[in-house]
Amino acid sequence: MRRPGASLLLPCVALLTACIYGFAGGGLPSHIKTVAVLPFDNQTTASGLQSEIYDQLTHDIQGRLGLRPASEGKADAVVRGTITRYEADIPVGYSANPNQAVTSARRKLQITVDVEIVDQTTGRTLWTRKGLIAEGEYAERSEDDGRTAAVQKLVDDVIDGAQSQW
């Protein structure tokens, strides 16, 4: 005697098996234990940005992905990129109190990069993103706060990309 839902059971089991085995894990391949983060080429006039991204990315990749640092020649994977745009002082909001002489403004800063993570063992690009934009808001005259937030967002996006690739 056949049950009405029995014909759906086999495709559901196959799909579940594919989810468990075929798509499991995400993240970097298991042979990747070391990484070299190269300083990004800086095509902007923002001084110090290259080292801020490098320092934060190196720190967070080690802590969040558990990879050990290595030189480019010995690393299992390499992270490289180019800073293509840095735009600060983008107006976000403005407020003025008519009872006071004080006004305040919110600004936004954007950093745009092209970035890739390459498996040096296979030569395969594991993850790439062209035109990755990270933003940070800040109070007027506090550009450093916006820059710090944008750099952290950028690093978070790169690490999320490394973790989500199949």
N, C-alpha and C positions, 0 to 999 in steps of 0.2 A: 504494500500500500504506500503510495507516494504522498508526501506532505507538501502543501503548497509552497512553503518557504525553502524546501530542500534544494531546489535548483539554484537558489541564490547563495547557498552555503559555500559551494566550491569557489565561486569568484571572490567572495568575501574573505575566505581563508587565503587565497592567492594574493589578494591585495594586502592583507595584514602581514603576510610573510614578506612581501616586497618592502613594506614600510619598515619592518624590523631589520631585515638583512640588506636590502638593496639601497636603502636611503639612510641607514643608521649612521649616527655619529656626527656627520658634518665635520667641520674643523679641518685641520691640516692632516696630510697623510701620516701614518704612524712612524715612518722612517725619519721624519723631520724632528730633530732634537735640538739643532742649533740654528741660529739665525744671525745674519749680518744686516744691520740697519745702516744704510748708506745715507749720508747727509743729502737732503733733497737739493736739487739745483734751484737756485732762487732767481727767478726772472723779474722780481719786483725790486722796488727801492727800499723795502722794509728791512732795515738792518736788525740783525739778531734773530730774525724769525726762523731762519734755517736751523740754528742751534736749539731754539726752543722746541721746535717740532722734533728734532733728532733726540733730544734729551727725554722728552715726554714719551715718545714712541718706543725708545729703547727700554725705558723703565717699565712701561705698561705691558709691552710684549713679553718681557721676562716674567712679570708678576701674574698676568692674566692668561697667557698661553703656556707658561711653564717652559719656555725655550731658553737655552743657554746662549749667551753671546759668543760670537766667533768672528774671525776675520773673514773677509769676503771669499778668499781662496779656500777656506776650510769649512764654511757654513753649509748646512743642508739647504737652507733657503735664504734668499736675499729680498729685502724690502728696499725699493728705490722709488724716487718720485721727483716731480718738478712742481715748484710753487709758481703758478701761472698768474695769479692775481691776488692783490691785497688792497682792499678798499675799506677805509675807515670813515667815520663821521657821516654815516648814512642816517638821516633823521628817521626816528621811529615815533616819537611823541613829544609833545610840548605842553607845558602847563604854566599858567600864570595866575597868581592870586591878585586880584585888583586891589585888595586891601594892603598889600605889601609890595615892596620894590623887588622882590625875589621872583625869579622865573627859573624853571628847571626844564631840562630837555633830556630825552632818552635818545641814545644813538645806537647804531648797529655797525658791526665790523664784519666783513666777509673775507675769508681766505679760500682760494680755489686752488686745488692741486690735481695733478695726474699722478696716480700711484699704482704700483704693481708689486705682487709677491711672486717670486719665481722659485720653483723647485730646481736646485742646481744639479741634482742627481739625474733628473729626466730632461731638464731644459724646458719643462712645461710651465706656462704661466698659471699659477694657482688661483689668483684673483687679481683683477685689474679694474680700475675706475678712472675714467677720464672726466674732468670737470667736476670733481667732488667738491662741494661747497660746504663750508662750516661757518656758522655765524655765532657771534657773541654780542649780547646787548650790554650797554654800560651807561652810566650817568655821564652827563656832560663833563668834560675835562678828566675823565677816568678811562681813557682808551686802553690802558694796560689791563684793566679788569675785563674788558671785552675781548682783548687779544688772548688772555689766559683762557677764557671760556671757549673761544673759537678753536684754539689749539687742542684743548681737551676733547671737544666735540669731534674734531678731525681725527684724533687718535682713536677715540671710541669707534668711529665709523670704520676705520681701517681694521681694527681688531674684530669688530662684528663681522666685517666682510671675510676675514680669514677664518672665523669660526663657522660661517654659514656656507662656505663654498662646498661643493660636492665633489 
